[in-house]
């Protein structure tokens, strides 16, 4: 059974979501303002937080930011009545796993929840399977999958959840080129056409944190006209 926290001030929407989450065999906890929602999320572990953007006392973006500063990673599905592009991008770059604009269909909501659960389970299998290495090491760069921790020359690098997910995806497949569309689909969990700049901005920030010279990156390379890839072993040896 999955534990889901709903932080939504519209009680009618909350009740509707609760009904369909219970159909997915989820245990549901409900709160109706951002302050209490954050407190609930900090007191216990949840498999998913369904988070409204516009909340009393503490808005959804701030709740999302604070949850992303916590030790444990909790998937977040953000809800909002706003449809402007800037709100969608801001929500995702703050650390939300997915974004749903009101009004939405129950079928779409259920599909998004299932997609998040599948993605999280896949991540758990990758990091806990008998064949899975717990740490990836490339010269000075070390990636601890279980702790979601990255270090360079032993010094911790602070990454956002999406920056870490991008880095782990690249590092798990050295030499493979990922298009921006594929990165959006894989890391954000579904097709998100038209937001290539979200990938670009994350790549730029990630490079700024792990590369010695962002003008001449050695880890995350650009495949011109296609996308990005992680350097192969031979390329890294020549660069280190």
Backbone bond lengths (Angstrom), bond angles and torsions (degrees), N, CA, C in turn:
res aa  C-N    CA-C-N  psi(-1)  N-CA   C-N-CA  omega(-1)  CA-C   N-CA-C  phi
1 X - - - 1.467 - - 1.531 109.89 -
2 X 1.323 116.07 135.46 1.459 122.00 178.96 1.527 110.14 -92.17
3 X 1.317 115.90 141.55 1.459 121.49 174.86 1.520 109.52 -98.40
4 X 1.325 116.98 122.54 1.461 121.53 -176.69 1.528 109.70 -124.02
5 X 1.313 115.76 134.41 1.460 122.42 175.91 1.524 108.83 -107.01
6 X 1.333 116.97 126.07 1.467 121.72 174.83 1.525 108.25 -104.92
7 X 1.332 116.54 123.05 1.463 121.97 174.71 1.527 106.44 -115.55
8 X 1.323 115.56 96.52 1.471 121.86 -172.06 1.521 108.35 -150.88
9 X 1.349 117.38 128.57 1.457 120.02 -176.68 1.530 113.36 -84.62
10 X 1.319 118.01 -13.60 1.461 121.27 176.73 1.539 107.88 -87.31
11 X 1.325 116.16 108.80 1.470 119.98 -173.57 1.524 112.46 -68.50
12 X 1.332 117.40 -30.29 1.468 119.77 177.78 1.523 110.58 -65.44
13 X 1.337 116.33 -44.28 1.471 120.27 177.44 1.519 110.04 -64.46
14 X 1.325 116.09 -41.11 1.474 120.27 179.80 1.528 110.93 -58.52
15 X 1.323 116.74 -46.41 1.466 120.34 -179.05 1.527 111.60 -64.59
16 X 1.336 116.25 -38.79 1.464 120.16 178.82 1.533 110.72 -64.66
17 X 1.322 116.27 -44.95 1.468 119.81 179.27 1.529 110.99 -65.03
18 X 1.319 115.77 -38.86 1.469 119.74 179.87 1.526 111.11 -60.68
19 X 1.320 116.85 -43.45 1.466 121.06 -179.61 1.529 110.74 -57.43
20 X 1.334 116.43 -46.65 1.463 119.69 -175.01 1.529 112.59 -78.82
21 X 1.316 116.82 -27.33 1.464 119.11 173.50 1.526 110.61 -68.90
22 X 1.313 116.99 -37.60 1.467 120.01 177.15 1.526 111.08 -66.28
23 X 1.335 116.28 -31.14 1.469 119.92 174.60 1.532 111.17 -64.67
24 X 1.346 115.91 -23.91 1.472 121.17 177.36 1.527 111.14 -91.56
25 X 1.330 116.07 14.22 1.467 122.57 -179.98 1.531 111.41 64.49
26 X 1.330 115.95 43.27 1.459 121.50 178.58 1.527 110.19 -107.42
27 X 1.313 115.87 142.45 1.456 121.94 170.02 1.523 107.14 -90.32
28 X 1.319 117.93 127.49 1.463 121.53 -170.69 1.527 111.65 -113.39
29 X 1.332 115.16 132.11 1.459 123.01 170.83 1.525 107.10 -113.77
30 X 1.344 117.34 136.60 1.469 121.12 -175.39 1.524 111.22 -120.64
31 X 1.324 115.95 138.30 1.461 121.62 169.68 1.520 107.45 -138.51
32 X 1.335 116.36 158.86 1.455 119.60 -172.25 1.528 114.63 -122.58
33 X 1.330 117.28 10.70 1.470 119.49 169.59 1.518 109.33 -147.89
34 X 1.316 115.94 159.21 1.454 120.83 -172.85 1.511 114.18 -63.91
35 X 1.322 116.40 -35.64 1.464 120.70 -177.62 1.528 111.11 -64.24
36 X 1.338 115.52 -49.99 1.471 119.69 179.60 1.527 111.49 -69.03
37 X 1.323 115.93 -33.55 1.455 119.40 177.86 1.515 111.83 -63.81
38 X 1.324 116.53 -43.62 1.464 120.67 178.05 1.520 110.74 -62.87
39 X 1.330 116.28 -43.05 1.469 119.90 178.83 1.525 111.05 -60.59
40 X 1.334 116.67 -42.42 1.466 120.34 179.63 1.522 110.97 -63.64
41 X 1.342 116.49 -41.91 1.463 120.84 -178.38 1.520 111.74 -68.51
42 X 1.325 117.00 -26.13 1.466 120.64 179.92 1.521 112.74 -85.05
43 X 1.335 116.71 -18.63 1.463 120.50 -177.43 1.525 112.44 -82.75
44 X 1.347 117.17 -31.09 1.455 119.68 -178.78 1.529 110.63 -146.34
45 X 1.333 114.62 165.02 1.458 120.49 -179.43 1.523 109.80 -83.40
46 X 1.335 116.01 135.59 1.464 121.85 174.75 1.526 109.03 -121.64
47 X 1.332 115.48 151.03 1.459 120.95 176.92 1.525 111.18 -83.07
48 X 1.341 116.18 -18.07 1.466 121.11 179.37 1.521 109.24 -162.87
49 X 1.338 115.38 140.18 1.455 121.59 170.50 1.520 107.80 -115.51
50 X 1.334 116.38 121.24 1.465 122.36 174.03 1.521 105.62 -94.92
51 X 1.324 117.12 112.35 1.467 122.47 -165.47 1.523 111.76 -122.37
52 X 1.334 116.03 119.18 1.462 120.66 175.09 1.525 109.27 -75.70
53 X 1.315 116.41 144.64 1.467 120.33 -178.97 1.529 111.80 -75.23
54 X 1.328 116.77 -45.06 1.462 121.42 -176.86 1.526 109.40 -96.80
55 X 1.338 116.03 102.43 1.460 121.64 -176.83 1.527 110.78 -128.83
56 X 1.327 117.21 150.76 1.468 119.17 173.51 1.527 111.15 -73.36
57 X 1.317 115.82 151.74 1.471 126.22 174.90 1.527 113.95 74.21
58 X 1.329 117.81 -41.07 1.469 121.22 178.49 1.522 107.34 -153.99
59 X 1.342 117.36 119.25 1.466 118.40 -174.35 1.524 111.64 -75.23
60 X 1.328 114.97 164.98 1.455 120.96 -174.66 1.516 114.40 -61.71
61 X 1.325 117.34 -36.14 1.463 119.52 179.01 1.518 111.42 -63.12
62 X 1.335 116.43 -41.66 1.464 119.65 179.45 1.527 111.08 -68.80
63 X 1.334 116.63 -39.32 1.467 119.75 175.58 1.521 109.62 -60.02
64 X 1.328 116.79 -44.13 1.462 121.71 179.83 1.525 110.77 -61.41
65 X 1.328 116.72 -45.90 1.468 120.68 179.33 1.528 111.27 -58.39
66 X 1.316 115.79 -44.60 1.468 119.36 -176.80 1.525 111.77 -70.25
67 X 1.326 116.32 -36.71 1.467 118.94 176.77 1.525 110.68 -64.94
68 X 1.320 116.33 -35.18 1.453 119.70 -179.18 1.533 112.36 -73.62
69 X 1.313 117.21 -12.01 1.468 120.09 175.51 1.523 111.47 -90.64
70 X 1.335 116.42 -5.09 1.465 120.68 179.46 1.529 110.74 -75.15
71 X 1.322 115.70 163.22 1.462 121.64 -177.67 1.520 111.58 -66.01
72 X 1.342 116.81 -41.53 1.458 121.19 -175.08 1.524 110.79 -97.63
73 X 1.313 115.08 145.32 1.466 121.20 -178.44 1.527 109.70 -90.77
74 X 1.325 115.87 125.26 1.464 121.63 177.33 1.518 109.46 -120.62
75 X 1.331 119.21 124.39 1.465 121.13 177.18 1.527 111.09 -59.71
76 X 1.330 116.65 141.68 1.457 122.14 -178.77 1.525 109.71 -128.56
77 X 1.337 115.75 125.48 1.457 122.50 171.95 1.524 106.72 -107.36
78 X 1.330 116.80 113.77 1.459 121.13 -174.95 1.519 110.93 -93.49
79 X 1.334 115.22 135.82 1.463 122.67 177.59 1.524 109.24 -113.68
80 X 1.322 116.65 143.22 1.453 119.11 177.16 1.520 110.94 -157.94
81 X 1.322 115.42 152.48 1.461 120.59 174.29 1.511 110.70 -85.34
82 X 1.332 116.03 -9.46 1.458 120.01 -178.85 1.526 110.12 -84.25
83 X 1.327 116.20 146.49 1.459 119.58 -179.29 1.524 112.16 -123.10
84 X 1.347 117.09 0.59 1.455 119.01 -177.83 1.518 110.86 -66.00
85 X 1.322 115.71 146.54 1.460 121.48 -177.89 1.516 111.78 -58.25
86 X 1.330 117.65 -39.75 1.457 119.99 -175.64 1.522 111.51 -62.38
87 X 1.341 117.43 -35.84 1.461 120.53 179.34 1.521 111.09 -68.97
88 X 1.330 115.71 -39.37 1.460 120.06 179.56 1.529 110.94 -64.59
89 X 1.315 116.44 -48.01 1.466 120.70 -179.63 1.522 110.92 -64.20
90 X 1.342 116.73 -42.70 1.456 120.65 -179.62 1.518 111.10 -61.86
91 X 1.332 116.32 -42.25 1.459 119.96 178.74 1.514 112.16 -61.75
92 X 1.315 117.42 -44.27 1.465 121.16 -179.49 1.523 111.60 -69.23
93 X 1.314 117.20 -38.83 1.461 119.66 -178.38 1.521 111.38 -74.80
94 X 1.327 117.49 -20.45 1.458 120.90 174.39 1.519 110.57 -73.29
95 X 1.330 116.63 -22.75 1.454 119.98 175.70 1.504 115.92 129.78
96 X 1.336 117.82 4.93 1.466 119.43 176.70 1.528 109.88 -66.85
97 X 1.337 115.94 145.24 1.460 120.37 -179.98 1.521 111.81 -83.12
98 X 1.313 116.16 -28.51 1.452 120.88 -179.66 1.515 108.12 -154.91
99 X 1.329 115.59 169.43 1.458 121.72 -170.14 1.515 108.51 -146.40
100 X 1.324 116.86 127.30 1.460 121.74 -177.51 1.526 108.62 -130.03
101 X 1.333 116.08 126.16 1.456 121.32 -176.44 1.529 110.88 -96.60
102 X 1.318 115.79 129.44 1.464 121.06 175.81 1.531 109.86 -74.30
103 X 1.333 118.39 144.97 1.469 126.39 -5.33 1.530 110.82 -78.46
104 X 1.318 116.93 142.74 1.460 121.67 178.48 1.523 108.89 -127.04
105 X 1.314 116.01 157.73 1.466 120.24 178.91 1.521 109.71 -83.00
106 X 1.298 115.89 150.98 1.460 120.95 177.26 1.523 110.22 -60.71
107 X 1.328 116.16 -37.79 1.472 119.93 179.43 1.521 111.33 -60.67
108 X 1.335 116.19 -41.80 1.469 119.52 179.20 1.521 110.41 -66.97
109 X 1.321 117.79 -42.00 1.462 121.19 178.19 1.524 110.64 -58.58
110 X 1.326 116.94 -48.45 1.469 121.19 -179.25 1.524 110.47 -61.86
111 X 1.336 116.83 -40.60 1.465 120.74 179.76 1.524 110.85 -63.03
112 X 1.330 116.60 -41.62 1.470 119.83 179.59 1.533 111.21 -65.70
113 X 1.327 116.31 -42.37 1.463 120.26 178.96 1.526 110.61 -61.91
114 X 1.319 116.52 -45.85 1.469 120.15 179.02 1.527 111.03 -61.20
115 X 1.339 117.10 -39.71 1.464 121.37 -179.50 1.528 110.54 -64.00
116 X 1.330 116.62 -40.93 1.469 120.10 178.07 1.520 110.40 -64.64
117 X 1.322 117.75 -44.69 1.464 120.99 179.28 1.532 110.67 -61.13
118 X 1.346 116.95 -42.55 1.471 119.98 179.58 1.522 110.69 -62.91
119 X 1.326 116.02 -42.24 1.462 119.85 -178.10 1.526 111.59 -65.90
120 X 1.319 116.78 -41.14 1.458 120.34 179.34 1.529 110.78 -66.22
121 X 1.319 116.90 -40.90 1.463 119.99 178.03 1.517 111.20 -63.57
122 X 1.332 116.24 -39.79 1.467 120.33 178.37 1.524 110.70 -63.39
123 X 1.335 116.43 -39.51 1.468 120.51 178.52 1.523 110.53 -65.08
124 X 1.340 117.13 -39.60 1.460 120.74 179.72 1.519 110.75 -64.33
125 X 1.331 116.73 -42.42 1.459 120.95 179.64 1.523 111.15 -63.50
126 X 1.330 115.40 -39.67 1.468 119.53 -178.80 1.517 111.63 -65.05
127 X 1.348 116.49 -35.64 1.464 119.42 -175.38 1.523 113.59 -93.73
128 X 1.356 118.20 -11.73 1.460 119.15 -175.65 1.522 114.16 -121.23
129 X 1.313 118.53 -3.61 1.451 121.23 -179.68 1.518 111.82 -66.58
130 X 1.345 117.56 158.20 1.458 121.36 -176.68 1.513 113.43 -61.93
131 X 1.336 117.15 -26.00 1.459 120.07 -178.66 1.536 112.42 -94.07
132 X 1.318 115.72 -5.25 1.459 118.90 -173.43 1.519 111.14 -82.25
133 X 1.319 115.26 131.62 1.450 120.33 172.99 1.517 108.52 -79.20
134 X 1.326 116.49 137.02 1.468 120.13 -178.12 1.518 111.67 -78.94
135 X 1.323 116.44 -18.24 1.459 119.42 -176.83 1.530 110.32 -140.05
136 X 1.318 115.49 138.11 1.458 121.94 174.20 1.517 107.78 -109.38
137 X 1.325 116.28 130.30 1.463 120.43 -177.42 1.517 109.77 -126.30
138 X 1.323 115.17 127.90 1.464 122.02 178.56 1.519 107.87 -133.25
139 X 1.342 116.26 90.33 1.457 119.72 -177.58 1.520 110.44 63.03
140 X 1.326 116.84 -119.99 1.464 121.59 -178.82 1.529 112.78 -79.15
141 X 1.323 116.85 -14.25 1.467 121.59 -175.04 1.528 111.04 -94.10
142 X 1.341 116.70 126.33 1.463 121.85 178.37 1.528 108.85 -127.64
143 X 1.342 115.61 135.04 1.467 121.55 -178.74 1.522 108.50 -122.89
144 X 1.323 116.38 114.36 1.464 122.00 176.84 1.522 107.75 -93.77
145 X 1.344 116.45 110.53 1.463 120.96 -174.93 1.522 112.44 -66.18
146 X 1.336 116.70 -45.58 1.454 120.17 -175.34 1.518 112.20 -66.54
147 X 1.313 116.81 -44.08 1.467 120.93 -177.80 1.520 112.23 -86.46
148 X 1.358 115.50 -5.52 1.469 120.71 -176.86 1.534 109.59 51.49
149 X 1.312 113.71 49.69 1.465 121.13 -175.63 1.523 109.76 -121.88
150 X 1.320 116.06 136.85 1.465 121.99 178.68 1.528 109.06 -123.37
151 X 1.322 115.31 133.60 1.465 119.77 176.89 1.523 110.28 -130.06
152 X 1.313 115.26 150.40 1.462 122.51 172.63 1.520 106.99 -126.59
153 X 1.333 116.10 119.77 1.471 123.34 -174.28 1.539 109.38 52.52
154 X 1.338 115.94 40.08 1.451 121.45 176.75 1.518 115.02 81.07
155 X 1.322 117.78 -5.59 1.466 121.23 -178.43 1.524 109.42 -97.71
156 X 1.341 116.05 129.32 1.463 120.93 -176.70 1.525 111.63 -65.58
157 X 1.330 114.87 138.20 1.459 121.95 176.67 1.524 108.00 -109.30
158 X 1.317 117.78 124.84 1.462 121.56 -178.60 1.534 109.69 -83.08
159 X 1.331 115.94 113.31 1.464 121.52 178.84 1.519 110.00 -117.32
160 X 1.330 116.22 148.38 1.458 120.52 171.46 1.533 107.68 -74.15
161 X 1.330 118.38 164.01 1.470 120.08 179.22 1.526 113.23 -55.12
162 X 1.320 117.79 -43.12 1.457 119.99 -177.83 1.532 110.61 -70.98
163 X 1.325 117.85 -36.22 1.463 120.17 176.38 1.521 110.01 -62.62
164 X 1.340 116.73 -41.90 1.459 119.53 178.27 1.526 110.90 -64.55
165 X 1.336 116.95 -44.83 1.460 120.35 -179.30 1.527 111.55 -60.58
166 X 1.322 116.43 -41.07 1.467 120.50 177.50 1.524 110.71 -62.70
167 X 1.327 116.12 -47.83 1.459 119.91 -178.98 1.522 111.52 -61.86
168 X 1.324 116.97 -43.42 1.465 120.28 179.94 1.523 111.26 -63.96
169 X 1.322 116.23 -40.80 1.462 119.69 178.34 1.525 110.94 -61.65
170 X 1.316 116.53 -47.70 1.467 120.48 178.90 1.528 111.09 -61.33
171 X 1.338 115.78 -50.40 1.462 120.43 -174.01 1.524 112.41 -66.61
172 X 1.336 116.92 -25.01 1.470 120.67 178.58 1.524 112.01 -77.45
173 X 1.349 117.29 -12.37 1.459 121.58 -178.42 1.534 110.16 -137.29
174 X 1.332 118.06 65.12 1.466 120.45 -179.13 1.533 111.91 -56.10
175 X 1.314 115.53 134.43 1.457 120.65 177.12 1.516 114.55 88.43
176 X 1.322 118.20 -17.25 1.464 120.56 -179.08 1.525 110.38 -81.81
177 X 1.318 116.50 129.02 1.460 120.84 177.82 1.526 110.70 -87.26
178 X 1.332 115.34 129.89 1.459 122.08 176.88 1.523 109.02 -110.13
179 X 1.322 116.23 126.59 1.457 119.06 173.88 1.526 109.05 -71.39
180 X 1.326 116.66 161.54 1.461 119.95 177.78 1.523 110.55 -61.63
181 X 1.321 116.89 -38.74 1.459 120.83 179.23 1.527 110.96 -62.89
182 X 1.334 116.73 -41.97 1.453 120.26 179.99 1.526 110.99 -67.51
183 X 1.330 116.85 -37.63 1.462 120.40 177.41 1.523 110.81 -64.07
184 X 1.319 116.54 -42.48 1.463 120.42 177.03 1.524 110.62 -60.48
185 X 1.325 115.79 -45.07 1.461 120.95 -177.97 1.523 111.58 -66.35
186 X 1.328 116.94 -39.53 1.460 121.12 -175.11 1.517 112.70 -79.74
187 X 1.320 116.94 -47.40 1.462 120.84 -174.16 1.527 112.28 -82.87
188 X 1.340 115.78 -38.03 1.466 118.78 179.83 1.533 111.88 -92.64
189 X 1.323 116.77 -10.79 1.449 120.14 167.77 1.508 117.51 97.03
190 X 1.302 119.38 -8.14 1.454 120.70 177.34 1.525 108.45 -164.10
191 X 1.336 115.92 167.40 1.456 119.95 -179.06 1.522 110.39 -61.57
192 X 1.311 116.34 129.87 1.456 122.02 -175.88 1.518 107.74 -134.92
193 X 1.324 115.25 61.09 1.456 121.65 -172.37 1.523 111.49 -61.69
194 X 1.325 114.72 143.13 1.448 119.91 176.07 1.514 114.93 90.67
195 X 1.338 117.30 0.15 1.461 119.96 -178.24 1.531 111.52 -118.62
196 X 1.319 115.86 39.04 1.463 120.36 178.90 1.526 111.26 -57.97
197 X 1.332 117.00 -32.55 1.460 120.05 -178.04 1.525 111.44 -64.35
198 X 1.349 117.80 -22.84 1.458 120.06 175.02 1.524 109.98 -64.15
199 X 1.333 116.85 -43.35 1.465 121.07 175.94 1.518 110.07 -63.27
200 X 1.318 116.62 -47.17 1.466 120.12 -177.89 1.528 111.88 -57.67
201 X 1.338 116.54 -44.02 1.467 119.68 -178.26 1.525 111.10 -66.55
202 X 1.343 116.83 -37.92 1.463 119.91 177.80 1.529 110.98 -66.95
203 X 1.328 116.97 -41.33 1.463 120.74 178.26 1.524 110.26 -61.76
204 X 1.317 116.63 -43.65 1.466 120.38 -179.44 1.526 111.36 -62.60
205 X 1.322 117.08 -43.08 1.471 120.05 179.60 1.521 111.11 -69.09
206 X 1.338 116.36 -37.55 1.457 120.21 178.42 1.523 110.72 -64.33
207 X 1.303 116.13 -44.75 1.472 119.89 177.62 1.524 111.80 -60.53
208 X 1.326 115.48 -40.31 1.470 119.32 -179.49 1.525 111.68 -62.08
209 X 1.327 116.76 -25.42 1.460 120.74 -177.41 1.525 113.69 -91.70
210 X 1.353 117.49 -27.66 1.471 118.19 -174.20 1.521 114.05 -114.95
211 X 1.328 117.46 -17.39 1.459 120.08 -177.08 1.531 110.64 -93.84
212 X 1.324 115.72 140.78 1.465 119.87 176.63 1.523 110.63 -70.73
213 X 1.341 116.13 -36.85 1.460 121.82 179.19 1.526 107.38 -135.49
214 X 1.332 117.19 105.78 1.460 119.35 -175.66 1.525 111.99 -67.66
215 X 1.329 117.56 -19.31 1.462 120.59 176.86 1.521 111.12 -74.05
216 X 1.342 116.33 -24.03 1.460 122.06 177.81 1.529 109.28 -133.49
217 X 1.323 117.00 70.53 1.469 120.68 -176.93 1.522 111.74 -64.25
218 X 1.338 115.36 146.58 1.465 119.49 178.14 1.528 112.38 -110.87
219 X 1.329 117.05 -19.96 1.456 120.25 -179.13 1.536 112.46 -96.90
220 X 1.308 116.47 -60.67 1.470 120.92 -177.94 1.522 109.08 -100.22
221 X 1.316 115.25 110.70 1.454 121.93 -173.80 1.526 110.50 -105.65
222 X 1.315 115.25 155.19 1.464 121.56 177.93 1.518 110.02 -96.13
223 X 1.308 116.21 128.95 1.459 121.44 169.76 1.524 105.61 -97.31
224 X 1.304 116.72 100.20 1.452 122.12 -168.59 1.530 112.38 -56.52
225 X 1.308 114.60 130.06 1.456 120.97 179.00 1.513 114.49 81.13
226 X 1.358 116.54 -2.31 1.471 119.42 -176.95 1.533 111.43 -125.10
227 X 1.336 116.72 -60.24 1.450 119.87 -176.81 1.514 111.71 173.69
228 X 1.335 116.03 -133.61 1.463 121.40 -175.40 1.524 110.21 -135.48
229 X 1.349 115.64 158.20 1.456 120.73 177.38 1.526 109.57 -151.28
230 X 1.329 115.42 161.58 1.462 121.50 175.76 1.523 108.12 -93.45
231 X 1.319 116.04 138.81 1.462 121.07 -176.02 1.528 111.58 -60.19
232 X 1.323 115.79 143.92 1.459 121.32 175.52 1.522 109.87 -79.06
233 X 1.346 116.12 166.23 1.461 121.74 -173.87 1.530 112.18 -55.74
234 X 1.331 116.68 -43.70 1.457 119.84 -178.69 1.533 111.75 -64.84
235 X 1.332 115.89 -39.58 1.462 119.67 177.80 1.514 111.47 -64.62
236 X 1.327 116.49 -39.76 1.464 120.72 179.45 1.525 111.12 -66.15
237 X 1.336 116.42 -41.13 1.456 119.46 178.97 1.514 111.48 -60.53
238 X 1.320 116.21 -39.39 1.460 120.23 179.25 1.516 112.49 -71.18
239 X 1.352 115.81 -28.68 1.461 119.69 -177.58 1.521 113.12 -85.82
240 X 1.334 116.23 -26.51 1.476 119.96 -175.80 1.512 111.69 -80.08
